[in-house]
Amino acid sequence: MSLTDEVDVPGAEKNGIPTGKPLSMGQQVLEKGAQMLQSFKPVNQMSQHACTFAFYSHDMTRQIETHHFITRVNQDFLQSAVYDTDHSTGRLIGIEYIVSDAIFETLPPEEQKLWHSHAYEIKSGLWVHPRMPDMIVMPELKNIAKTYGKFWCTWQTDRGDTLPLGLPSLMMSPQAAGAEVVKPELVKKRDDKYKLSKDDLMKSRIEIPEPEWINPTADYWRQHNKCFQLDVESTEIKTHTDYS
């Protein structure tokens, strides 16, 4: 089996995929027709696949491997759909927006608290582009090392949810010490899958410049031991009469 092969698991509903009826013949025809006739321009702009790790802001004992399918909108802004795997059975578990340090510095402090830095993920070898040699992606690694991300998880598959239940959860990035260190067994599993070595990658990235300044308002939890959670609040519905 080559590195690009994947295995689709029979009985996928037993492995976290929502239970449902198989696609009907009519639905399959519709799917094929849509692929041939419709435009998928936004999706086709996804040009990078990055694999890394993330923690739930409200429970740092829960760490997950994440797969980011990234569109670079311009030199200062990227957007990504986040999946739990890169197999065809992958579940869309969230979204991440990534901005340059220049854009981040323009954000209000209250907004900055929701973002995390990427320098450690890059320098440590945790952030990888599967099947792409580091030498090829080095310019992009240097760019991303100076960025900040805001990642909302919408489907907590790691706790066994077979549907996206509840509210989105803000995610945090790995760091070098404390509770923010990625569990070694998670890294080993990922490295074995892609035939990588985090330690070797870290050595090869030693010359990636450290950001001159990582804004301390980002990675807010590190200094304040506080997280941010969404809550549901009942409110009145606005109608067109409210604007008269």
N, C-alpha and C positions, 0 to 999 in steps of 0.2 A: 504493500500500500504506500503510495507516495504522500508527501506532505500536503498535497492539495486535495487528497481524497477526503471524503467525509462519510460517516456512517449514519444513516437514518434509522432510528430505533423503532422496531415494530411495537404496536400498542403504545404510541406516544402519549396517550392520555394518562398512562400510568407513570409517566416521567415528567409530569408537570404541565403538559399541553392540555388546554381545555377540552373536555369531552364533547363530542358533537358528531353528527352524522357525516359520513364520507361525502365528498363532492359529488353531486349528481352529474349525469352526462351533459345536461343542459348548462350547468354551471361551468363545467370544464370547457365547453365550447365558447361560452362567454369570456372566460379567462383568456383563452388563446386568441380570440378575436380582439380583445382589448389590448393584448400585448403587441399585436400587429398593427392596429389602427390608431391607438391613442398615443398621446405624447406623455412621456414621463421625464420631462426636462429637469424638474427639481431633483428627482432621485438620481438621474444620470450625472448630476454634477458632483456626486459623492466620489471623491478621488483618493481618499486615504482610509485605511483600516488600522486603528491603533488599539492595542490591548493593554490594559493596566488594571488597577485595583481601586476600590473605593470603600468608605465606611459610612454607615448611617450616623447622622449627626446626633441622634437621640440614643444610640446604642453602639458604642465603638467596638463591642465584642463581635458585632456582625460585620464581616468583611467579605466583599464579593469581587470576583473577576468580572471585568466589564469590557465590552467590545464596542468601540466607537467608530461609526461610519461617517466620515467627516467631509463636509463641503467647506472649502476656503472661499468665502464671499469676497474678501479683499485681503490686503496685507495685514490688516488690524482686526479682522473679525472672522471667526469660524463658527460653524454650527454642526452639531452631530446628533444622529440618532444612535441611542445606546441599546445594545442587545446583551443577552446573557451568554451568548455563544456565537460563533461565526458559522455554525451549521445551518442548513436550510430550515431546521426546526427552531431556530433562534427566536426568542420572545423579545419584543420591543419593551424594554423596561424603563426607559426614560429619555431625557434630552439633556444635552450639555451645550452651553454657549461659552465661547472662548474669546477673550479680548486681549489686545496688546496692553503693555504697561502704560502706554500713552493714553489709551482710552480709559483704562481703569482709574487713572489719576483724576479724570474728569467726573467720576461718579460721586454722588453724595455719600458721606460716611456710613449712613444707615444701609445704603445699598451695598457698599463695599463689604460689609460684614457677612454677606451671603456668599461671597466668592472665596476661592482657594487658589493658592499659588501652585505652579507646576514645576518649579526649578528642581525640587528634590526628586520628583517622579522621573524626570529626564536624566539627571546626573547619576542617579542610583541604578539605572537600568531597569526600573519597574515599567516604565512606558516603552512599549516596543511596537514596531510595525511588522507584524508577522510576515515571514517569508521574504522580507526586504532587507538586504544587507545594510548595516549601519552606515557604511561608507556612502551609500546612495541617498539615504534620508538624513544625513548629517546636517545639511543646511536647514531642513525643517525642524530638526531637533533643537538646533540653536535658536530658532525663532520661538518655538513653543516654550522653551525654558524661561522666556521672559514674559509669559502670558499668565492670565488668571482665568479660572473657569467657574461657572455656576451650573451645577448638576442637580436636577430634580429626578428622583426615582419614582416612577408611577406604578410599578408592579414589583412587589417584594417576593420574587420567586424563591429566594433563599429560605424563606420560612414555610414554603410549601404551597403558597397561594397559586391556584390554577386559573385565577382570573385577577385582573388588576383591581384590587380591593382597597377601600379607604382613600386617604388623602396622599398626595405626593410627599415624599420625604427628601429633605435637603441632604446632600451627600458631601463628604469631606475627602480630602486627599491624603495619601500616606506621607509620613514624615520620618525623621531619622531616629527618634527616641520616644519613649513612653508608650502610651496606649495606641499611638498612631503608627506603630511599626506593623508592617504586614506579616501575617503568620507565615513562617517558613514553608509549611506544607502547601499553602496556596501558591507560593512562588514556584516551588519545585514542580507542582502539577502542571502549571503553565509552561515552565521551561522545558519539561520533558515532552510536552505536546508539540512544541515548536522547535525542539532541539536547540535550545538557547541556554545561555548561562548568564544570569543577572550579574554575577560577580565579574565575569569577563566583559560584559557590556559596560559596567561601571568603570572598569579600567580604561576601556577604549574611549570613554566620554570624559576623561579627566580634563581634557583641554577645552571642553565647552565652557565658555565664559560664564561665571556666576553673574546673575543680575546685579547691577550696581546698587539696586535698592529694591527690597521686597516690602511693600507697604504693610505695616504691622496691623492695619485694620482688617486685611484679609487673614484667613486662617484664624478667625476670631476666637474659636474654641480653645486654641492653644494657650492663649494668655488669660482667658476669663473662665475657662471650664464651663461654658454655657453654650447651649445649642438653640436653634430656632426650629419650631414646629408649627405647621399649619393647623388651624382649627375651623370648624364649621360654625357659622353664625347666621341665625335667621334674620332676614331683613326685608323691608318692603320692596316690592317690585316697582320699578319706574315704568311709566307708560307715557305715550305721547302727550297726555294731558298735563304731565308734570313740566313740560317745556313751554306751555302756553303762557 
